[in-house]
């Protein structure tokens, strides 16, 4: 993970998941933006591939975001 910066209670990170990596279930305290750059991740049962972009609303949750084969994504979220 590479922190790219924080401003106005938001953070942006470049995140690389190795094959088999899992991010714990979490609730979004504000909007969360994700952009998949390489590989694929699985978010709430949906497969996200390179070029996929999405926004999660405040109060929603991600359950066990993971990548079976590894992935690289850009993430922006509330801190």
N, C-alpha and C positions, 0 to 999 in steps of 0.2 A: 504494500500500500504506500502511495506517495501522496502526502498532503499538498494540495496545490494552493490553498489559501482559505482564510476565513474573513468574512465581512458581514456586517449587519445580521448577526446571529445565523449565518449560513456557512457551511463548509463545503469544499469541493475536493474530491479525492480521485486519484487514478488507482484502481484496484485490480490486482491480478490474483485469480483463484487458481491454485494448483488442482490437478485432477482429484476429485473426491472431497474438495473443500466444502464446508457447510457454514452458513452464517445463522446464528440462533434466531428463533422467532422473536420479532420485535414490532412494536407499535410506532407509527410515525407521529412525532410531535409537531410536525409541519409538513408541507409538501416535500416529496422526495422525487428527484429526477434521476433517471438512469439511461445511459446510452451504451449499448454493447459494441465494442470495437473488434473483438476477436472471440472465436470459440462460441460456446453456448452455456447459458445458465438456466436454471429452472426456478421460477418464481410462482408460488401458489399453484403449482401444477402446469403452468404454461412455459413452453420452451422458448427462450429468448436467444436469437442468433445475431450475428454481426449485422449492424445497421438498425437494430431494433431500438426504439426510444419509447420511454413511458414515464408517466407521472402518477405517483401514488398520493392520494389525498390525505390530509391531516386526519388522524384517528383511525386510519386503516392499518392493517397488519400484514407483514410478510411472514409466512411460516416456512422455516428451514430452507431459505434460499440456498441453492447448491449448484455445483457444476461437476458432472461426472467426468468430463474430459478436459476441464480447464477453460478459463475465459479471462478476458481483459475488458473492463468497463469503466466508464466515467460516472461518478456519483456526486450529486449535490443534495444536501439535506440540512434541516434545521438543527442548530446546536443549542 
